[in-house]
């Protein structure tokens, strides 16, 4: 049997199983009669199949993606929200973990490992495959700190303060960090010893609710010290963002523009045009341009589904996510990425079928495209690379 035939059979069997699966919700949920106190356990398990059109060890294999254990609790106006991730290669990470307090219906205070409020967050995409913003630290990004959100039907205002960033050993999403916190770095990365301190984020969004759909337009800013452990000097980091979320019936659009800059006080001889990014298990440490502008344009179309043949299938979502990185140095080529696909919502199963194409993007080309977010002078530089990715997840 061919790989494609085997894959089709496997997916068919999985969907068939979902026909008979009843959506039980979390395996454990308890709450008082009035709902003032509750405890809930949940999570998911996911696997990937990839067809990568370059030399790759993962090509044509079904591999474990990750698993999550989520714990949520409520006690009157206080609540708990945590998510712990089990990744391949025995990696573990804290996706988020915070306690919250809602003094009233318009205010929410969170403390712990919180999401950084910025532009479209935590996920500025429809696809399973992360886009360029994720790899530059602008998606699913968390850090130890405290936040306050004041909101209504007409607006959102969120302020957050993060004194330090999450350690590279427990971080899920990439973030600028120091090479000495990592188990493995390349020789040319060892002198990059910068870390963010005392980051402040502000996000403001204006919301409208029309008959044809909900609209949101927002502005975000972030600023932090950028401390160099070798020179013991502080540079700075800042980012500014504009975003829009627009819904028109079954259609939704996500657009955003982000400009960022890292001004590091490196020792003499260390290239200040790039900064080191850390992650935990998703990809080895890599460089990104110290200054650049990210553009995002995503489109989705959701079609509700009612069928006796697949009763669990509630909707199908078609999407196309596009992102681009313009680097500040004019002699460094742009990075571009586009992902198109379909999401099948058949809870407790969620299935994504993604096709991704891009150039000068580390995730498309792997180690041979390792300079994608900087000088783009590696083996696959300025070459368009393509992959299919099928992600099958079971939620509980």
KEKE-3310 file (N, C-alpha, C; in steps of 0.2 Angstrom, whole numbers, plus 5000, padded with zeros to 4 digits):
npx = (5004:5003:5010:5002:4989:4989:4988:4976:4967:4970:4965:4952:4947:4949:4940:4928:4928:4925:4912:4905:4909:4905:4903:4910:4915:4926:4936:4935:4924:4919:4907:4899:4881:4876:4886:4897:4909:4921:4929:4940:4946:4956:4961:4972:4978:4989:4994:5005:5006:5018:5022:5036:5044:5058:5075:5073:5071:5059:5050:5035:5031:5021:5020:5022:5014:5010:5005:4993:4989:4976:4971:4957:4950:4938:4934:4922:4925:4938:4950:4958:4969:4978:4990:4999:5012:5016:5029:5038:5054:5056:5053:5046:5034:5027:5013:5004:5000:4991:4983:4968:4957:4942:4934:4923:4911:4918:4931:4947:4960:4976:4989:5004:5011:5008:4998:5006:4999:4996:4992:4984:4980:4980:4983:4987:4982:4973:4977:4984:4998:5010:5013:5024:5024:5024:5037:5044:5041:5028:5016:5006:5013:5020:5024:5031:5022:5010:4994:4981:4965:4953:4937:4923:4907:4911:4925:4942:4954:4971:4984:5000:5013:5029:5042:5053:5058:5050:5060:5071:5071:5058:5049:5037:5033:5044:5056:5066:5082:5095:5111:5117:5107:5103:5103:5110:5119:5125:5142:5143:5133:5135:5140:5129:5121:5109:5095:5078:5071:5059:5047:5034:5018:5005:4988:4975:4959:4946:4929:4915:4898:4889:4875:4879:4891:4904:4917:4934:4946:4963:4977:4994:5007:5024:5038:5054:5068:5084:5095:5112:5122:5136:5142:5136:5127:5112:5102:5088:5071:5058:5041:5028:5011:4997:4981:4967:4951:4939:4923:4911:4897:4899:4912:4929:4942:4959:4970:4986:4999:5016:5029:5046:5060:5076:5088:5103:5116:5130:5145:5161:5163:5152:5139:5126:5115:5107:5097:5096:5085:5076:5068:5058:5061:5053:5061:5078:5089:5089:5093:5086:5082:5087:5079:5063:5048:5033:5020:5003:4990:4975:4963:4947:4934:4919:4909:4895:4890:4878:4875:4870:4878:4891:4889:4896:4903:4903:4907:4916:4930:4938:4953:4966:4982:4993:5009:5023:5040:5048:5064:5075:5088:5092:5099:5096:5086:5067:5056:5044:5028:5015:5000:4988:4972:4961:4950:4943:4930:4925:4922:4925:4936:4948:4954:4966:4971:4984:4993:5008:5018:5034:5048:5064:5061:5063:5056:5052:5061:5070:5086:5094:5090:5093:5097:5086:5078:5087:5101:5099:5107:5110:5109:5096:5092:5081:5074:5058:5049:5040:5027:5015:5005:4996:4987:4980:4970:4964:4953:4950)
npy = (4994:5011:5026:5037:5031:5023:5034:5040:5030:5029:5041:5041:5030:5036:5046:5039:5033:5044:5046:5038:5042:5050:5066:5069:5080:5086:5074:5075:5085:5096:5105:5117:5119:5131:5136:5144:5138:5128:5114:5108:5097:5094:5093:5088:5077:5076:5072:5071:5071:5073:5079:5084:5094:5094:5089:5079:5072:5070:5067:5060:5053:5048:5057:5060:5075:5084:5084:5090:5095:5102:5113:5120:5130:5137:5149:5158:5174:5172:5163:5149:5145:5134:5127:5113:5107:5092:5088:5081:5072:5072:5084:5097:5109:5125:5131:5141:5148:5154:5164:5171:5186:5193:5207:5213:5213:5220:5220:5212:5203:5196:5185:5177:5165:5173:5177:5188:5203:5208:5215:5203:5190:5175:5168:5172:5167:5155:5142:5126:5126:5137:5154:5167:5177:5170:5164:5175:5179:5184:5177:5166:5169:5170:5175:5177:5187:5201:5206:5218:5219:5229:5230:5231:5230:5238:5241:5236:5236:5232:5230:5225:5219:5212:5206:5197:5186:5170:5155:5147:5133:5129:5136:5137:5145:5154:5166:5181:5178:5173:5165:5157:5150:5139:5122:5118:5126:5134:5137:5150:5157:5158:5170:5178:5186:5192:5197:5200:5212:5218:5221:5230:5229:5236:5236:5241:5241:5244:5240:5235:5230:5225:5221:5213:5207:5206:5218:5223:5235:5239:5245:5242:5241:5238:5237:5235:5233:5228:5217:5214:5201:5200:5213:5219:5230:5239:5239:5241:5236:5237:5237:5240:5239:5237:5231:5222:5214:5207:5202:5195:5188:5172:5174:5178:5190:5193:5205:5213:5224:5225:5233:5231:5232:5228:5234:5230:5230:5224:5215:5222:5217:5208:5205:5217:5217:5206:5195:5183:5170:5160:5143:5129:5114:5115:5120:5122:5135:5151:5164:5181:5195:5211:5222:5225:5223:5216:5209:5204:5194:5186:5175:5167:5155:5149:5135:5128:5112:5098:5082:5065:5055:5058:5062:5069:5079:5096:5108:5115:5123:5134:5141:5154:5159:5172:5179:5191:5196:5210:5215:5226:5229:5233:5224:5212:5198:5197:5188:5176:5168:5157:5149:5137:5129:5117:5115:5103:5102:5091:5088:5076:5077:5086:5091:5097:5101:5106:5116:5123:5136:5144:5156:5159:5156:5148:5136:5130:5121:5119:5115:5118:5130:5139:5153:5160:5171:5181:5185:5177:5168:5154:5137:5135:5148:5160:5152:5144:5134:5119:5111:5098:5096:5086:5087:5078:5079:5074:5079:5081)
npz = (5000:4996:5003:5003:5001:5013:5022:5019:5022:5035:5040:5036:5044:5057:5056:5055:5067:5075:5072:5080:5092:5107:5113:5127:5134:5147:5156:5169:5179:5190:5199:5210:5214:5212:5203:5208:5213:5205:5197:5184:5173:5158:5140:5127:5113:5100:5083:5069:5051:5038:5023:5016:5005:5003:5008:5021:5038:5043:5033:5026:5037:5051:5066:5083:5090:5100:5118:5129:5146:5154:5167:5175:5187:5198:5211:5218:5214:5210:5200:5191:5178:5169:5158:5153:5143:5134:5124:5109:5110:5123:5129:5139:5143:5149:5144:5148:5164:5176:5190:5192:5195:5196:5199:5195:5182:5172:5173:5175:5182:5181:5186:5186:5174:5161:5146:5134:5130:5114:5099:5087:5097:5107:5095:5080:5067:5057:5053:5057:5056:5062:5059:5052:5063:5075:5076:5078:5090:5092:5095:5104:5115:5131:5148:5165:5175:5178:5174:5169:5163:5156:5151:5139:5129:5120:5120:5123:5135:5139:5151:5154:5164:5164:5173:5170:5157:5152:5157:5145:5146:5149:5141:5129:5117:5105:5110:5112:5119:5130:5126:5135:5143:5136:5132:5120:5108:5093:5089:5083:5090:5103:5109:5110:5122:5127:5136:5139:5151:5163:5155:5147:5141:5131:5126:5116:5110:5099:5098:5087:5084:5072:5062:5051:5056:5069:5072:5075:5079:5083:5093:5098:5110:5115:5127:5133:5144:5137:5142:5142:5147:5146:5144:5154:5152:5147:5134:5123:5119:5108:5102:5090:5085:5074:5072:5065:5066:5057:5054:5043:5041:5037:5034:5039:5043:5047:5050:5051:5056:5061:5069:5075:5086:5091:5101:5105:5117:5114:5116:5108:5091:5090:5080:5079:5071:5072:5082:5095:5096:5107:5109:5114:5110:5098:5088:5085:5093:5085:5074:5071:5062:5069:5068:5060:5050:5051:5041:5041:5033:5034:5030:5032:5030:5036:5036:5042:5046:5044:5046:5044:5042:5047:5061:5071:5065:5064:5058:5044:5040:5029:5025:5022:5026:5027:5029:5030:5032:5032:5032:5041:5035:5019:5011:5015:5011:5010:5021:5017:5019:5016:5021:5017:5019:5027:5041:5051:5061:5072:5085:5098:5090:5081:5066:5055:5039:5031:5018:5015:5009:5007:5008:5013:5027:5042:5046:5034:5026:5035:5044:5034:5030:5039:5041:5037:5043:5044:5036:5025:5018:5017:5012:5006:5003:4997:4990:4986:4996:5000:5010:5015:5029:5040:5054:5067:5080:5097:5108:5125)
capx = (5000:5007:5010:4996:4984:4989:4986:4969:4964:4970:4961:4945:4946:4948:4934:4923:4928:4922:4905:4902:4912:4901:4907:4909:4918:4932:4935:4933:4922:4915:4905:4893:4875:4876:4892:4902:4915:4921:4936:4939:4953:4955:4967:4972:4983:4989:4999:5006:5009:5021:5026:5040:5047:5065:5078:5070:5070:5052:5046:5032:5030:5016:5024:5018:5015:5011:4999:4992:4985:4973:4967:4954:4946:4935:4931:4919:4928:4945:4950:4964:4969:4984:4991:5006:5013:5021:5032:5042:5061:5055:5053:5040:5034:5021:5010:5002:4998:4990:4977:4964:4952:4937:4931:4916:4910:4922:4939:4950:4967:4979:4995:5007:5014:5002:4999:5008:4993:4999:4989:4980:4984:4986:4984:4986:4982:4968:4980:4988:5005:5012:5016:5030:5024:5025:5044:5047:5039:5022:5010:5006:5019:5019:5030:5029:5020:5004:4990:4974:4960:4946:4933:4915:4905:4913:4932:4946:4961:4974:4990:5004:5020:5033:5049:5058:5054:5051:5066:5071:5069:5050:5046:5034:5034:5050:5057:5073:5085:5103:5113:5119:5101:5101:5107:5114:5119:5130:5148:5142:5127:5137:5141:5123:5119:5104:5088:5073:5069:5054:5043:5027:5013:4998:4984:4969:4955:4939:4924:4909:4894:4884:4871:4883:4896:4908:4923:4938:4952:4967:4984:4997:5014:5028:5044:5058:5076:5088:5101:5118:5126:5143:5144:5132:5123:5105:5099:5081:5067:5051:5037:5022:5007:4990:4977:4960:4947:4933:4918:4905:4893:4903:4919:4932:4948:4963:4975:4990:5006:5020:5036:5049:5067:5081:5095:5107:5123:5134:5153:5164:5164:5146:5134:5120:5110:5103:5096:5095:5078:5075:5062:5059:5059:5050:5066:5084:5090:5090:5094:5081:5084:5086:5074:5060:5041:5029:5013:4999:4983:4972:4956:4944:4927:4917:4903:4892:4888:4874:4875:4868:4884:4896:4885:4901:4906:4899:4908:4922:4933:4943:4957:4972:4985:4999:5013:5029:5044:5053:5070:5078:5094:5090:5103:5093:5079:5061:5054:5037:5025:5008:4997:4981:4970:4954:4949:4937:4928:4921:4923:4931:4942:4950:4958:4969:4975:4988:4998:5012:5024:5037:5055:5068:5057:5067:5052:5051:5068:5074:5092:5098:5087:5094:5097:5080:5075:5092:5104:5096:5113:5111:5108:5090:5090:5077:5070:5052:5049:5033:5025:5009:5005:4990:4987:4974:4970:4959:4952:4946)
capy = (5000:5017:5031:5041:5026:5022:5040:5041:5025:5031:5047:5038:5026:5040:5050:5034:5032:5050:5046:5034:5045:5055:5072:5069:5085:5085:5068:5077:5092:5096:5112:5118:5119:5138:5137:5148:5135:5122:5111:5105:5094:5093:5093:5085:5073:5077:5068:5075:5068:5078:5078:5090:5094:5095:5084:5080:5066:5069:5067:5054:5049:5050:5058:5063:5082:5086:5083:5096:5094:5109:5113:5126:5130:5144:5150:5164:5179:5170:5157:5146:5143:5132:5122:5110:5103:5087:5088:5076:5072:5072:5091:5099:5117:5128:5135:5146:5146:5160:5164:5177:5189:5197:5210:5214:5211:5224:5220:5205:5204:5189:5185:5171:5165:5176:5179:5195:5206:5212:5214:5198:5186:5172:5165:5176:5163:5150:5136:5123:5128:5143:5159:5171:5181:5165:5163:5181:5180:5188:5172:5161:5171:5171:5177:5178:5194:5203:5210:5220:5220:5233:5228:5231:5228:5243:5242:5232:5239:5228:5232:5220:5220:5206:5208:5193:5181:5163:5152:5143:5126:5128:5140:5134:5149:5157:5172:5183:5176:5172:5158:5153:5147:5134:5116:5117:5132:5134:5142:5157:5159:5158:5177:5182:5185:5197:5195:5205:5213:5224:5222:5233:5229:5240:5234:5245:5238:5247:5235:5236:5224:5226:5215:5209:5204:5210:5221:5226:5238:5240:5247:5238:5243:5234:5240:5232:5233:5222:5217:5210:5198:5201:5220:5222:5236:5239:5241:5241:5232:5240:5234:5243:5235:5239:5225:5222:5208:5208:5196:5196:5182:5166:5176:5182:5192:5195:5209:5216:5226:5225:5235:5229:5234:5226:5238:5227:5233:5218:5217:5223:5212:5204:5208:5219:5217:5200:5194:5176:5168:5153:5140:5123:5108:5116:5121:5124:5142:5154:5172:5185:5202:5215:5227:5223:5225:5210:5210:5198:5195:5180:5175:5161:5154:5143:5132:5124:5105:5094:5076:5059:5050:5060:5067:5074:5085:5102:5113:5115:5130:5135:5147:5155:5164:5175:5183:5193:5200:5215:5216:5233:5229:5232:5219:5205:5196:5197:5181:5176:5162:5156:5142:5136:5122:5115:5112:5099:5102:5085:5086:5078:5077:5092:5089:5102:5099:5112:5116:5129:5137:5150:5156:5162:5154:5142:5131:5127:5120:5116:5117:5121:5137:5142:5160:5163:5177:5186:5187:5173:5166:5147:5133:5136:5155:5163:5146:5143:5127:5117:5105:5096:5094:5084:5087:5075:5080:5071:5083:5078)
capz = (5000:4996:5009:5002:5002:5020:5025:5017:5026:5043:5042:5036:5050:5062:5056:5056:5075:5078:5071:5086:5099:5110:5116:5134:5138:5151:5159:5176:5180:5196:5201:5215:5211:5209:5198:5210:5213:5200:5195:5177:5169:5151:5137:5120:5111:5093:5079:5063:5045:5034:5016:5015:4998:5003:5011:5028:5041:5045:5027:5025:5043:5056:5072:5089:5089:5108:5122:5134:5151:5156:5173:5177:5193:5200:5218:5218:5209:5209:5195:5190:5171:5167:5152:5153:5137:5133:5117:5108:5112:5131:5131:5143:5144:5152:5139:5152:5171:5180:5194:5190:5200:5192:5204:5192:5175:5167:5175:5175:5184:5181:5189:5184:5167:5157:5139:5132:5126:5108:5092:5087:5101:5106:5089:5074:5061:5057:5052:5063:5055:5064:5054:5054:5069:5080:5076:5080:5097:5093:5095:5109:5119:5138:5152:5171:5176:5180:5169:5170:5157:5157:5144:5138:5123:5115:5119:5127:5137:5143:5153:5157:5166:5164:5175:5167:5152:5154:5155:5139:5147:5150:5136:5123:5111:5104:5113:5112:5125:5131:5124:5141:5146:5132:5132:5114:5104:5089:5091:5082:5094:5110:5111:5111:5129:5129:5139:5141:5158:5164:5149:5148:5135:5131:5120:5115:5104:5099:5095:5085:5083:5067:5060:5047:5059:5073:5070:5080:5077:5089:5093:5103:5110:5120:5128:5138:5144:5134:5146:5140:5152:5145:5145:5159:5149:5145:5128:5123:5114:5107:5096:5089:5081:5072:5070:5063:5066:5054:5052:5038:5041:5037:5032:5044:5041:5052:5047:5056:5054:5067:5068:5081:5085:5097:5101:5110:5119:5113:5116:5102:5087:5090:5075:5082:5066:5073:5089:5096:5098:5110:5110:5118:5107:5092:5083:5089:5093:5078:5073:5068:5061:5075:5066:5054:5050:5049:5039:5041:5031:5035:5028:5034:5029:5040:5034:5047:5043:5048:5042:5048:5041:5051:5066:5075:5061:5065:5054:5040:5040:5024:5027:5019:5031:5024:5033:5027:5036:5029:5037:5040:5031:5013:5007:5017:5007:5014:5022:5016:5021:5015:5022:5015:5021:5029:5047:5052:5068:5073:5092:5101:5086:5077:5060:5051:5033:5029:5013:5017:5005:5009:5006:5019:5033:5044:5047:5028:5024:5041:5046:5028:5029:5046:5041:5034:5046:5044:5030:5020:5014:5018:5006:5003:5003:4991:4986:4988:4999:5001:5013:5017:5036:5042:5061:5070:5088:5101:5114:5131)
cpx = (5004:5006:5003:4989:4983:4986:4979:4965:4964:4965:4953:4943:4945:4942:4928:4922:4924:4915:4902:4904:4907:4905:4905:4911:4924:4930:4933:4930:4917:4913:4899:4887:4874:4881:4897:4909:4915:4929:4935:4946:4951:4962:4966:4978:4983:4995:4999:5008:5011:5023:5030:5044:5054:5068:5077:5070:5063:5047:5042:5031:5024:5020:5020:5020:5016:5004:4999:4987:4982:4970:4964:4950:4943:4932:4928:4922:4935:4944:4957:4964:4977:4984:4998:5007:5018:5023:5036:5049:5061:5055:5046:5040:5027:5019:5007:5000:4997:4984:4974:4959:4948:4932:4924:4916:4915:4929:4941:4958:4970:4986:4998:5011:5008:5004:5001:5002:4997:4995:4984:4983:4978:4988:4983:4986:4975:4971:4983:4995:5006:5015:5022:5030:5026:5033:5048:5045:5032:5015:5011:5012:5017:5025:5027:5028:5013:5000:4983:4971:4954:4943:4926:4914:4909:4921:4935:4952:4965:4981:4994:5011:5024:5040:5054:5054:5055:5057:5066:5069:5062:5046:5043:5035:5041:5050:5064:5076:5092:5105:5115:5113:5100:5106:5112:5113:5125:5136:5146:5136:5130:5138:5135:5120:5114:5098:5084:5072:5064:5050:5036:5024:5007:4995:4977:4965:4948:4934:4918:4905:4888:4880:4875:4889:4900:4915:4927:4944:4956:4974:4987:5005:5018:5035:5047:5065:5078:5095:5106:5122:5133:5146:5141:5129:5116:5104:5092:5078:5060:5047:5030:5017:5000:4987:4970:4957:4941:4929:4912:4902:4898:4911:4922:4939:4952:4969:4979:4997:5010:5027:5040:5057:5071:5087:5099:5114:5128:5141:5155:5165:5158:5141:5128:5114:5105:5103:5095:5089:5079:5069:5063:5056:5056:5055:5072:5084:5092:5091:5088:5084:5082:5080:5070:5052:5038:5022:5009:4992:4981:4965:4953:4936:4924:4910:4900:4889:4883:4873:4874:4874:4889:4893:4890:4903:4901:4900:4915:4924:4939:4947:4963:4976:4992:5003:5020:5033:5049:5058:5073:5083:5091:5093:5101:5086:5074:5060:5046:5034:5017:5005:4990:4978:4962:4955:4943:4935:4923:4923:4920:4937:4942:4955:4960:4972:4978:4993:5002:5018:5027:5044:5058:5064:5060:5062:5051:5058:5073:5081:5096:5095:5088:5095:5091:5077:5080:5094:5102:5102:5115:5109:5102:5087:5086:5074:5063:5051:5042:5032:5018:5009:4997:4990:4980:4975:4963:4958:4948:4945)
cpy = (5006:5021:5035:5037:5025:5028:5041:5036:5026:5036:5045:5034:5031:5044:5045:5033:5038:5050:5043:5037:5050:5060:5072:5075:5083:5078:5069:5084:5092:5104:5112:5119:5126:5140:5142:5145:5129:5120:5107:5103:5092:5093:5090:5081:5074:5073:5072:5070:5073:5075:5084:5089:5097:5089:5084:5073:5065:5067:5060:5050:5052:5050:5061:5071:5084:5084:5089:5093:5101:5108:5120:5125:5137:5144:5157:5169:5177:5164:5155:5144:5141:5127:5120:5106:5098:5086:5082:5077:5074:5079:5092:5107:5119:5133:5141:5144:5152:5159:5171:5180:5194:5200:5212:5212:5215:5224:5213:5206:5197:5190:5178:5171:5167:5177:5186:5198:5210:5210:5208:5192:5181:5169:5169:5172:5158:5143:5133:5125:5135:5147:5162:5174:5176:5165:5169:5183:5184:5183:5167:5162:5172:5172:5178:5186:5195:5207:5212:5222:5224:5232:5230:5229:5232:5244:5237:5236:5234:5230:5226:5222:5213:5207:5204:5189:5174:5159:5147:5136:5124:5132:5136:5138:5152:5164:5174:5181:5175:5165:5154:5149:5141:5128:5115:5124:5131:5138:5149:5161:5161:5165:5181:5181:5190:5194:5201:5206:5219:5226:5225:5232:5233:5238:5238:5242:5242:5242:5238:5230:5226:5220:5210:5205:5209:5212:5224:5229:5240:5242:5244:5241:5239:5237:5236:5234:5227:5221:5212:5208:5199:5208:5223:5229:5234:5242:5242:5237:5236:5237:5238:5239:5238:5232:5227:5215:5209:5202:5199:5190:5176:5167:5179:5184:5194:5199:5213:5218:5228:5228:5234:5231:5231:5230:5235:5230:5227:5220:5218:5217:5207:5208:5210:5219:5210:5199:5186:5174:5161:5150:5133:5117:5109:5117:5123:5132:5145:5161:5175:5192:5206:5220:5224:5225:5218:5212:5204:5199:5188:5180:5168:5161:5148:5141:5127:5117:5101:5088:5070:5055:5052:5065:5071:5079:5091:5107:5112:5122:5130:5141:5148:5161:5166:5179:5185:5197:5204:5217:5223:5234:5228:5226:5212:5204:5196:5189:5181:5169:5162:5149:5142:5130:5122:5113:5109:5099:5096:5083:5080:5078:5084:5090:5095:5099:5105:5111:5123:5130:5144:5150:5160:5162:5148:5136:5127:5127:5118:5119:5120:5128:5141:5150:5164:5170:5182:5187:5183:5171:5158:5143:5134:5143:5156:5158:5145:5135:5126:5111:5104:5094:5092:5083:5084:5076:5077:5076:5080:5083)
cpz = (5000:5002:5009:5003:5009:5024:5025:5021:5033:5044:5041:5042:5056:5062:5057:5064:5078:5077:5077:5093:5101:5114:5123:5138:5142:5155:5167:5177:5186:5197:5206:5211:5208:5204:5201:5211:5208:5199:5189:5175:5162:5147:5130:5119:5103:5090:5072:5057:5041:5028:5014:5009:4999:5007:5019:5031:5043:5039:5027:5031:5048:5063:5077:5089:5097:5111:5127:5140:5154:5162:5174:5183:5194:5207:5218:5212:5207:5204:5194:5182:5170:5162:5152:5147:5137:5126:5116:5110:5120:5133:5134:5143:5147:5147:5142:5159:5175:5184:5192:5195:5196:5198:5202:5185:5170:5168:5176:5177:5184:5183:5188:5178:5163:5150:5138:5128:5120:5102:5092:5091:5105:5100:5083:5067:5062:5056:5058:5062:5057:5058:5056:5061:5075:5081:5078:5087:5098:5092:5100:5114:5126:5142:5160:5172:5178:5175:5171:5164:5160:5151:5145:5131:5118:5114:5124:5129:5141:5144:5156:5159:5167:5167:5172:5161:5155:5152:5149:5140:5148:5145:5131:5117:5111:5108:5113:5119:5125:5130:5130:5145:5142:5133:5126:5110:5099:5091:5089:5085:5101:5113:5112:5117:5131:5132:5141:5148:5158:5158:5150:5141:5136:5125:5121:5109:5105:5095:5093:5083:5078:5065:5055:5050:5064:5070:5076:5077:5083:5088:5099:5104:5116:5121:5134:5138:5140:5137:5143:5146:5152:5147:5151:5158:5147:5139:5128:5118:5114:5101:5096:5084:5080:5070:5068:5063:5063:5052:5048:5037:5042:5036:5038:5042:5047:5048:5052:5053:5061:5066:5075:5080:5092:5096:5107:5111:5120:5114:5109:5097:5086:5085:5078:5077:5067:5080:5090:5099:5101:5109:5113:5114:5100:5086:5087:5089:5086:5079:5069:5067:5067:5074:5060:5055:5047:5047:5039:5038:5030:5033:5030:5032:5032:5038:5039:5043:5047:5043:5046:5047:5045:5057:5070:5072:5061:5060:5050:5039:5034:5026:5022:5024:5027:5028:5029:5032:5032:5034:5036:5036:5024:5009:5010:5014:5012:5015:5021:5017:5019:5017:5021:5017:5023:5037:5048:5059:5069:5081:5095:5097:5082:5072:5056:5045:5030:5023:5014:5012:5007:5007:5012:5025:5035:5045:5040:5025:5029:5042:5040:5026:5035:5046:5038:5037:5047:5037:5024:5015:5015:5011:5002:5002:4996:4987:4990:4990:5001:5005:5014:5024:5037:5050:5063:5077:5091:5107:5119:5136)
residu = (UNK:UNK:UNK:UNK:UNK:UNK:UNK:UNK:UNK:UNK:UNK:UNK:UNK:UNK:UNK:UNK:UNK:UNK:UNK:UNK:UNK:UNK:UNK:UNK:UNK:UNK:UNK:UNK:UNK:UNK:UNK:UNK:UNK:UNK:UNK:UNK:UNK:UNK:UNK:UNK:UNK:UNK:UNK:UNK:UNK:UNK:UNK:UNK:UNK:UNK:UNK:UNK:UNK:UNK:UNK:UNK:UNK:UNK:UNK:UNK:UNK:UNK:UNK:UNK:UNK:UNK:UNK:UNK:UNK:UNK:UNK:UNK:UNK:UNK:UNK:UNK:UNK:UNK:UNK:UNK:UNK:UNK:UNK:UNK:UNK:UNK:UNK:UNK:UNK:UNK:UNK:UNK:UNK:UNK:UNK:UNK:UNK:UNK:UNK:UNK:UNK:UNK:UNK:UNK:UNK:UNK:UNK:UNK:UNK:UNK:UNK:UNK:UNK:UNK:UNK:UNK:UNK:UNK:UNK:UNK:UNK:UNK:UNK:UNK:UNK:UNK:UNK:UNK:UNK:UNK:UNK:UNK:UNK:UNK:UNK:UNK:UNK:UNK:UNK:UNK:UNK:UNK:UNK:UNK:UNK:UNK:UNK:UNK:UNK:UNK:UNK:UNK:UNK:UNK:UNK:UNK:UNK:UNK:UNK:UNK:UNK:UNK:UNK:UNK:UNK:UNK:UNK:UNK:UNK:UNK:UNK:UNK:UNK:UNK:UNK:UNK:UNK:UNK:UNK:UNK:UNK:UNK:UNK:UNK:UNK:UNK:UNK:UNK:UNK:UNK:UNK:UNK:UNK:UNK:UNK:UNK:UNK:UNK:UNK:UNK:UNK:UNK:UNK:UNK:UNK:UNK:UNK:UNK:UNK:UNK:UNK:UNK:UNK:UNK:UNK:UNK:UNK:UNK:UNK:UNK:UNK:UNK:UNK:UNK:UNK:UNK:UNK:UNK:UNK:UNK:UNK:UNK:UNK:UNK:UNK:UNK:UNK:UNK:UNK:UNK:UNK:UNK:UNK:UNK:UNK:UNK:UNK:UNK:UNK:UNK:UNK:UNK:UNK:UNK:UNK:UNK:UNK:UNK:UNK:UNK:UNK:UNK:UNK:UNK:UNK:UNK:UNK:UNK:UNK:UNK:UNK:UNK:UNK:UNK:UNK:UNK:UNK:UNK:UNK:UNK:UNK:UNK:UNK:UNK:UNK:UNK:UNK:UNK:UNK:UNK:UNK:UNK:UNK:UNK:UNK:UNK:UNK:UNK:UNK:UNK:UNK:UNK:UNK:UNK:UNK:UNK:UNK:UNK:UNK:UNK:UNK:UNK:UNK:UNK:UNK:UNK:UNK:UNK:UNK:UNK:UNK:UNK:UNK:UNK:UNK:UNK:UNK:UNK:UNK:UNK:UNK:UNK:UNK:UNK:UNK:UNK:UNK:UNK:UNK:UNK:UNK:UNK:UNK:UNK:UNK:UNK:UNK:UNK:UNK:UNK:UNK:UNK:UNK:UNK:UNK:UNK:UNK:UNK:UNK:UNK:UNK:UNK:UNK:UNK:UNK:UNK:UNK:UNK:UNK:UNK:UNK:UNK:UNK:UNK:UNK:UNK:UNK:UNK:UNK:UNK:UNK:UNK:UNK:UNK:UNK:UNK:UNK:UNK:UNK:UNK:UNK:UNK:UNK:UNK:UNK:UNK)
# end
